[in-house]
Amino acid sequence: MAAALAARQSALCTGVHCSITLLERQRSSGSKIRISGGGKCNVTHRGTPAELLEKGFLRSKERRFLRHALYAFSNAHLLALLRSRGVECSERADGKIFPVSGDALSVVAAFEGLLRDAAVKQHFSGRVRSVERKGELFIVNTEAASFSGDAVIIATGGVSYSHTGTTGDGLRIARSFGHTLNRLSPALAPLYTIKSPPSSLCGLSLRSIGFIATGGGMRLERQGDLLFTHRGFSGPAVLSLSRDIADLSSQSGQVVHLFADLFPGQRVEELEAHLFQQGRKRGSQMVRKFLQSCPLAPQGGNFALAVHGTIPTALIPLLMQQSALEVDVTWSTLGREKRLSLLAVLKAFPLGIVREVPLEQGEVSAGGVALNEINPKRMESRIVPNLFLCGELLDYAGEIGGFNLQAAFSTGWMAGNNALYPAQE
Ligand SMILES: Cc1cc2nc3c(=O)[nH]c(=O)nc-3n(C[C@H](O)[C@H](O)[C@H](O)COP(=O)(O)OP(=O)(O)OC[C@H]3O[C@@H](n4cnc5c(N)ncnc54)[C@H](O)[C@@H]3O)c2cc1C
C-alpha cells in the first residue's frame, strides 16, 4: 500500500503518466495491520530515525540496511500521512505510537482512502502465482489473470500468521529471479518448553525481570515483562529474545535453558547483603512471608518500593522448593548454605528447557531475501533491474514497539518512490 502510494506521488511530482496496480490475495488490504497491536495498531515509535534504528533493530547489518529507508520515510512522514486522512496518533510513555481511536481499522481505512485518491487499481482475492520477465516487461500471473508492467514491487510479507495471507509466495518468486533466501526463523514469538509451567502459574506476569537463556556456553538476556502460558512463556522480554533463542537452538543444535532473574538490577553481593541484613533484623520472620512482600526488580537498590509489584504469591512455593527450603523456615534458622541457595534461585529461577520457538506464532518472521542483494537506497534488486522488494520478506526483523510496521512502510515507500525511474549510473 505504501509502495503504491509513493509510486503515484513520484509520478505526480514528475508529470509521468502511469498505471499502478495493487494485487492482493485477500478480500481486502492490510490484514496484518488489522490484527496488529492487539487490534489497536502500534503503528510506529517515538524518536528520530537514528533512535528508531538503535532501539528497534538490534543487529547492525539490518540497521545499516534500513537506515536510508527510515530517513527517507520516517515516523514523522507516516504520522503526517495518517493525519492527512484524519487519523491522529498519540504516544505512550514507553514511546509506542497508536491511533487515538484505539482502532487498527482506522489506519487501514486511511490507506484505503489514500489509495482510492491516488487512483491505484486494486485487485483482491487473486493470489499471485508467478512473475516472469519478458524482454523489458514483467508479467505477473495470478490464478485468474495476467498483468504486465515495467516495474514490479514484491511486498508479500513474512511467513508467520499464514491465515493473513503470508505464506511466503513472494520469497519463492524472489528465488525464481535468482535471489538468495536466508533461513526463515521466528521472531517476536512465544516459547514452548519441554515441561509446561504448572497450571497455577498460567497467566501470571512477572514485571521488568531479567529473562535469561543459556546454551552452548552462550548467555542471552533481556529485561522486561514475562508471562507464563499453558505451553511455556510469552511477554515482551520473551518475544524480544525469541529470535536469538531460535538461532541458538536451531543453528548450533543447543539445548536452551531458561531462567528468570527476579532482581536484575542487583548484583549477587548486593542481594546477599540485603538477605543477610533481613536475617539479622527480623530473625523470627518466615522467609516465605518476606518473599511475599519483596518487590520485583527493585529500582536503584530500593527494596522498599514495589514499582513493578511484589513477587507473586503463586510463585513462592516454587521458589522455596527450588531453594530446598522448608515451608516454615525463619531467617534465624536459615543457615548460610540455604541463604546462598535462595540467592541463586532468586537470581536465576529455572523456567525449563525450550522445546520449540513456533515460527507460525511469531509476530514477524526473520530471514528471507538476503539484504546484500538489495540496493538499500532504492529497495531494488541488485540482480534484476526494475524488480523491487520491501517489507518483512527481506531478511530483517524489528523489536516490539511499532518498528516492524514502520520498517515496512519506510521500505515500501522507498520502493514505490524509485520504481518509475531507473537507477542513476
Ligand atoms: C499478531 C500480529 C501483531 C502485530 N502487531 C504489530 C504492531 O503492533 N506494530 C508493528 O510495528 N508490527 C506489528 N506486527 C508486524 C507487522 O504487522 C508486519 O511486520 C508488517 O505488517 C509487515 O508488512 P509487509 O507489508 O511486509 O507485509 P504484510 O503486512 O504481511 O502484507 C503482505 C500482504 O501481501 C499479501 N500477499 C501475500 N502473498 C500474496 C500473493 N501471492 N498474491 C497476492 N498477495 C499476497 C498478503 O495477503 C498481505 O496482505 C504484528 C504482526 C502480527 C502477526
The ligand as an SDF file (V2000), in Angstrom:
LIG
                    3D

 53 58  0  0  0  0  0  0  0  0999 V2000
   -0.4610  -10.5760   15.5360 C   0  0  0  0  0  0  0  0  0  0  0  0
    0.4890   -9.5400   14.9890 C   0  0  0  0  0  0  0  0  0  0  0  0
    0.5610   -8.2900   15.6000 C   0  0  0  0  0  0  0  0  0  0  0  0
    1.4710   -7.3370   15.1290 C   0  0  0  0  0  0  0  0  0  0  0  0
    1.4900   -6.1010   15.7100 N   0  0  0  0  0  0  0  0  0  0  0  0
    2.3550   -5.1740   15.2650 C   0  0  0  0  0  0  0  0  0  0  0  0
    2.3560   -3.8600   15.8220 C   0  0  0  0  0  0  0  0  0  0  0  0
    1.5060   -3.5030   16.6460 O   0  0  0  0  0  0  0  0  0  0  0  0
    3.2970   -2.9900   15.3720 N   0  0  0  0  0  0  0  0  0  0  0  0
    4.2150   -3.3230   14.4040 C   0  0  0  0  0  0  0  0  0  0  0  0
    5.0500   -2.4930   14.0440 O   0  0  0  0  0  0  0  0  0  0  0  0
    4.1930   -4.5380   13.8200 N   0  0  0  0  0  0  0  0  0  0  0  0
    3.2860   -5.4570   14.2260 C   0  0  0  0  0  0  0  0  0  0  0  0
    3.2490   -6.6930   13.6270 N   0  0  0  0  0  0  0  0  0  0  0  0
    4.1710   -6.9550   12.4980 C   0  0  0  0  0  0  0  0  0  0  0  0
    3.6860   -6.2280   11.2220 C   0  0  0  0  0  0  0  0  0  0  0  0
    2.3000   -6.4070   11.0910 O   0  0  0  0  0  0  0  0  0  0  0  0
    4.4070   -6.7400    9.9920 C   0  0  0  0  0  0  0  0  0  0  0  0
    5.7910   -6.7300   10.1920 O   0  0  0  0  0  0  0  0  0  0  0  0
    4.0660   -5.8820    8.7820 C   0  0  0  0  0  0  0  0  0  0  0  0
    2.6800   -5.9130    8.5270 O   0  0  0  0  0  0  0  0  0  0  0  0
    4.8160   -6.3620    7.5440 C   0  0  0  0  0  0  0  0  0  0  0  0
    4.3910   -5.6020    6.4620 O   0  0  0  0  0  0  0  0  0  0  0  0
    4.5240   -6.1470    4.9520 P   0  0  0  0  0  0  0  0  0  0  0  0
    3.8800   -5.1320    4.1160 O   0  0  0  0  0  0  0  0  0  0  0  0
    5.9160   -6.5130    4.6860 O   0  0  0  0  0  0  0  0  0  0  0  0
    3.6960   -7.4870    4.9400 O   0  0  0  0  0  0  0  0  0  0  0  0
    2.1730   -7.7650    5.3180 P   0  0  0  0  0  0  0  0  0  0  0  0
    1.6080   -6.6660    6.1420 O   0  0  0  0  0  0  0  0  0  0  0  0
    2.1380   -9.1240    5.8700 O   0  0  0  0  0  0  0  0  0  0  0  0
    1.4360   -7.7010    3.9090 O   0  0  0  0  0  0  0  0  0  0  0  0
    1.6820   -8.6400    2.9110 C   0  0  0  0  0  0  0  0  0  0  0  0
    0.4590   -8.7320    2.0290 C   0  0  0  0  0  0  0  0  0  0  0  0
    0.7740   -9.4890    0.8790 O   0  0  0  0  0  0  0  0  0  0  0  0
   -0.3280  -10.3110    0.5720 C   0  0  0  0  0  0  0  0  0  0  0  0
    0.1490  -11.4530   -0.2020 N   0  0  0  0  0  0  0  0  0  0  0  0
    0.9830  -12.4370    0.1920 C   0  0  0  0  0  0  0  0  0  0  0  0
    1.1970  -13.2960   -0.8000 N   0  0  0  0  0  0  0  0  0  0  0  0
    0.4850  -12.8650   -1.8580 C   0  0  0  0  0  0  0  0  0  0  0  0
    0.2980  -13.3430   -3.1870 C   0  0  0  0  0  0  0  0  0  0  0  0
    0.8730  -14.4550   -3.6380 N   0  0  0  0  0  0  0  0  0  0  0  0
   -0.5080  -12.6440   -4.0200 N   0  0  0  0  0  0  0  0  0  0  0  0
   -1.1080  -11.5010   -3.6070 C   0  0  0  0  0  0  0  0  0  0  0  0
   -0.9810  -11.0170   -2.3410 N   0  0  0  0  0  0  0  0  0  0  0  0
   -0.1860  -11.6860   -1.4850 C   0  0  0  0  0  0  0  0  0  0  0  0
   -0.8640  -10.7220    1.9230 C   0  0  0  0  0  0  0  0  0  0  0  0
   -2.2010  -11.1540    1.8320 O   0  0  0  0  0  0  0  0  0  0  0  0
   -0.6920   -9.4480    2.7350 C   0  0  0  0  0  0  0  0  0  0  0  0
   -1.8390   -8.6250    2.6740 O   0  0  0  0  0  0  0  0  0  0  0  0
    2.3370   -7.6440   14.0410 C   0  0  0  0  0  0  0  0  0  0  0  0
    2.2290   -8.8880   13.4210 C   0  0  0  0  0  0  0  0  0  0  0  0
    1.3200   -9.8250   13.8780 C   0  0  0  0  0  0  0  0  0  0  0  0
    1.2170  -11.1560   13.1820 C   0  0  0  0  0  0  0  0  0  0  0  0
  1  2  1  0
  2  3  1  0
  2 52  2  0
  3  4  2  0
  4  5  1  0
  4 50  1  0
  5  6  2  0
  6  7  1  0
  6 13  1  0
  7  8  2  0
  7  9  1  0
  9 10  1  0
 10 11  2  0
 10 12  1  0
 12 13  2  0
 13 14  1  0
 14 15  1  0
 14 50  1  0
 15 16  1  0
 16 17  1  0
 16 18  1  0
 18 19  1  0
 18 20  1  0
 20 21  1  0
 20 22  1  0
 22 23  1  0
 23 24  1  0
 24 25  2  0
 24 26  1  0
 24 27  1  0
 27 28  1  0
 28 29  2  0
 28 30  1  0
 28 31  1  0
 31 32  1  0
 32 33  1  0
 33 34  1  0
 33 48  1  0
 34 35  1  0
 35 36  1  0
 35 46  1  0
 36 37  1  0
 36 45  1  0
 37 38  2  0
 38 39  1  0
 39 40  1  0
 39 45  2  0
 40 41  1  0
 40 42  2  0
 42 43  1  0
 43 44  2  0
 44 45  1  0
 46 47  1  0
 46 48  1  0
 48 49  1  0
 50 51  2  0
 51 52  1  0
 52 53  1  0
M  END
$$$$
